[in-house]
Amino acid sequence: MFGNDADLMLSIHRSHAAELQADAARDRLARSLPRRHPRGWLSRRQHAARVVDGRR
């Protein structure tokens, strides 16, 4: 598959560079999206459980 060690090293380097670029793109996307606030039935349920625990 690889003619020599240089081809192998170049292939590894390119694969690693592509992974780093994908990670950077994912991080940029995550920073650009608004943060989710835990609102919904689950957060209300947890809040209610905390109120009950406080009354005991």
C-alpha atoms as an extended CHARMM CRD file, in Angstrom:
* protein
*
        56  EXT
         1         1  MET       CA              0.0000000000        0.0000000000        0.0000000000  PROA      1               0.0000000000
         2         2  PHE       CA              2.7700000000        2.4510000000        0.9100000000  PROA      2               0.0000000000
         3         3  GLY       CA              5.8230000000        2.7000000000       -1.2930000000  PROA      3               0.0000000000
         4         4  ASN       CA              8.1080000000        3.6800000000        1.5660000000  PROA      4               0.0000000000
         5         5  ASP       CA              8.1990000000        5.0100000000        5.1140000000  PROA      5               0.0000000000
         6         6  ALA       CA              7.8560000000        8.6090000000        3.9300000000  PROA      6               0.0000000000
         7         7  ASP       CA              4.5070000000        7.8200000000        2.3100000000  PROA      7               0.0000000000
         8         8  LEU       CA              3.3200000000        6.1410000000        5.5040000000  PROA      8               0.0000000000
         9         9  MET       CA              4.3960000000        9.0900000000        7.6510000000  PROA      9               0.0000000000
        10        10  LEU       CA              2.7450000000       11.5520000000        5.2760000000  PROA      10              0.0000000000
        11        11  SER       CA             -0.4790000000        9.5640000000        5.3550000000  PROA      11              0.0000000000
        12        12  ILE       CA             -0.4480000000        9.4990000000        9.1780000000  PROA      12              0.0000000000
        13        13  HSD       CA              0.2730000000       13.2260000000        9.2770000000  PROA      13              0.0000000000
        14        14  ARG       CA             -2.6090000000       14.0130000000        6.9290000000  PROA      14              0.0000000000
        15        15  SER       CA             -5.0190000000       11.8220000000        8.9000000000  PROA      15              0.0000000000
        16        16  HSD       CA             -4.0060000000       13.4690000000       12.1570000000  PROA      16              0.0000000000
        17        17  ALA       CA             -4.2780000000       16.9590000000       10.6470000000  PROA      17              0.0000000000
        18        18  ALA       CA             -7.7740000000       16.1280000000        9.3810000000  PROA      18              0.0000000000
        19        19  GLU       CA             -8.7830000000       14.9500000000       12.8640000000  PROA      19              0.0000000000
        20        20  LEU       CA             -7.4490000000       18.1500000000       14.4330000000  PROA      20              0.0000000000
        21        21  GLN       CA             -9.3390000000       20.2720000000       11.9110000000  PROA      21              0.0000000000
        22        22  ALA       CA            -12.5530000000       18.3540000000       12.5930000000  PROA      22              0.0000000000
        23        23  ASP       CA            -12.0910000000       18.8120000000       16.3530000000  PROA      23              0.0000000000
        24        24  ALA       CA            -11.4870000000       22.5440000000       15.9050000000  PROA      24              0.0000000000
        25        25  ALA       CA            -14.5780000000       22.8770000000       13.7150000000  PROA      25              0.0000000000
        26        26  ARG       CA            -16.6780000000       21.0150000000       16.2890000000  PROA      26              0.0000000000
        27        27  ASP       CA            -15.3990000000       23.2710000000       19.0720000000  PROA      27              0.0000000000
        28        28  ARG       CA            -16.1330000000       26.4220000000       17.0440000000  PROA      28              0.0000000000
        29        29  LEU       CA            -19.6460000000       25.1790000000       16.3440000000  PROA      29              0.0000000000
        30        30  ALA       CA            -20.2330000000       24.3720000000       20.0130000000  PROA      30              0.0000000000
        31        31  ARG       CA            -19.0990000000       27.8730000000       21.0230000000  PROA      31              0.0000000000
        32        32  SER       CA            -21.3050000000       29.5270000000       18.4050000000  PROA      32              0.0000000000
        33        33  LEU       CA            -24.5040000000       27.7950000000       19.5340000000  PROA      33              0.0000000000
        34        34  PRO       CA            -26.4580000000       29.1980000000       22.4780000000  PROA      34              0.0000000000
        35        35  ARG       CA            -26.1050000000       27.2180000000       25.6730000000  PROA      35              0.0000000000
        36        36  ARG       CA            -29.0310000000       25.0210000000       26.6060000000  PROA      36              0.0000000000
        37        37  HSD       CA            -30.7810000000       25.7940000000       29.8320000000  PROA      37              0.0000000000
        38        38  PRO       CA            -32.1450000000       22.7550000000       31.6240000000  PROA      38              0.0000000000
        39        39  ARG       CA            -35.8110000000       23.6380000000       31.3110000000  PROA      39              0.0000000000
        40        40  GLY       CA            -38.4340000000       21.0230000000       30.8590000000  PROA      40              0.0000000000
        41        41  TRP       CA            -40.1960000000       18.3090000000       32.7740000000  PROA      41              0.0000000000
        42        42  LEU       CA            -36.9510000000       16.7960000000       34.0360000000  PROA      42              0.0000000000
        43        43  SER       CA            -35.6000000000       20.0030000000       35.5850000000  PROA      43              0.0000000000
        44        44  ARG       CA            -38.9890000000       20.7740000000       37.2030000000  PROA      44              0.0000000000
        45        45  ARG       CA            -39.0740000000       17.2750000000       38.6040000000  PROA      45              0.0000000000
        46        46  GLN       CA            -35.5970000000       17.6380000000       40.0870000000  PROA      46              0.0000000000
        47        47  HSD       CA            -36.5450000000       21.0230000000       41.5210000000  PROA      47              0.0000000000
        48        48  ALA       CA            -39.6590000000       19.5510000000       43.1160000000  PROA      48              0.0000000000
        49        49  ALA       CA            -37.5770000000       16.7470000000       44.6080000000  PROA      49              0.0000000000
        50        50  ARG       CA            -35.2300000000       19.3200000000       46.1590000000  PROA      50              0.0000000000
        51        51  VAL       CA            -38.1880000000       21.1710000000       47.7210000000  PROA      51              0.0000000000
        52        52  VAL       CA            -39.4810000000       17.9290000000       49.1900000000  PROA      52              0.0000000000
        53        53  ASP       CA            -36.0410000000       17.0720000000       50.5580000000  PROA      53              0.0000000000
        54        54  GLY       CA            -35.8690000000       20.4890000000       52.2250000000  PROA      54              0.0000000000
        55        55  ARG       CA            -39.1710000000       20.0070000000       54.0340000000  PROA      55              0.0000000000
        56        56  ARG       CA            -38.0730000000       16.7930000000       55.7650000000  PROA      56              0.0000000000
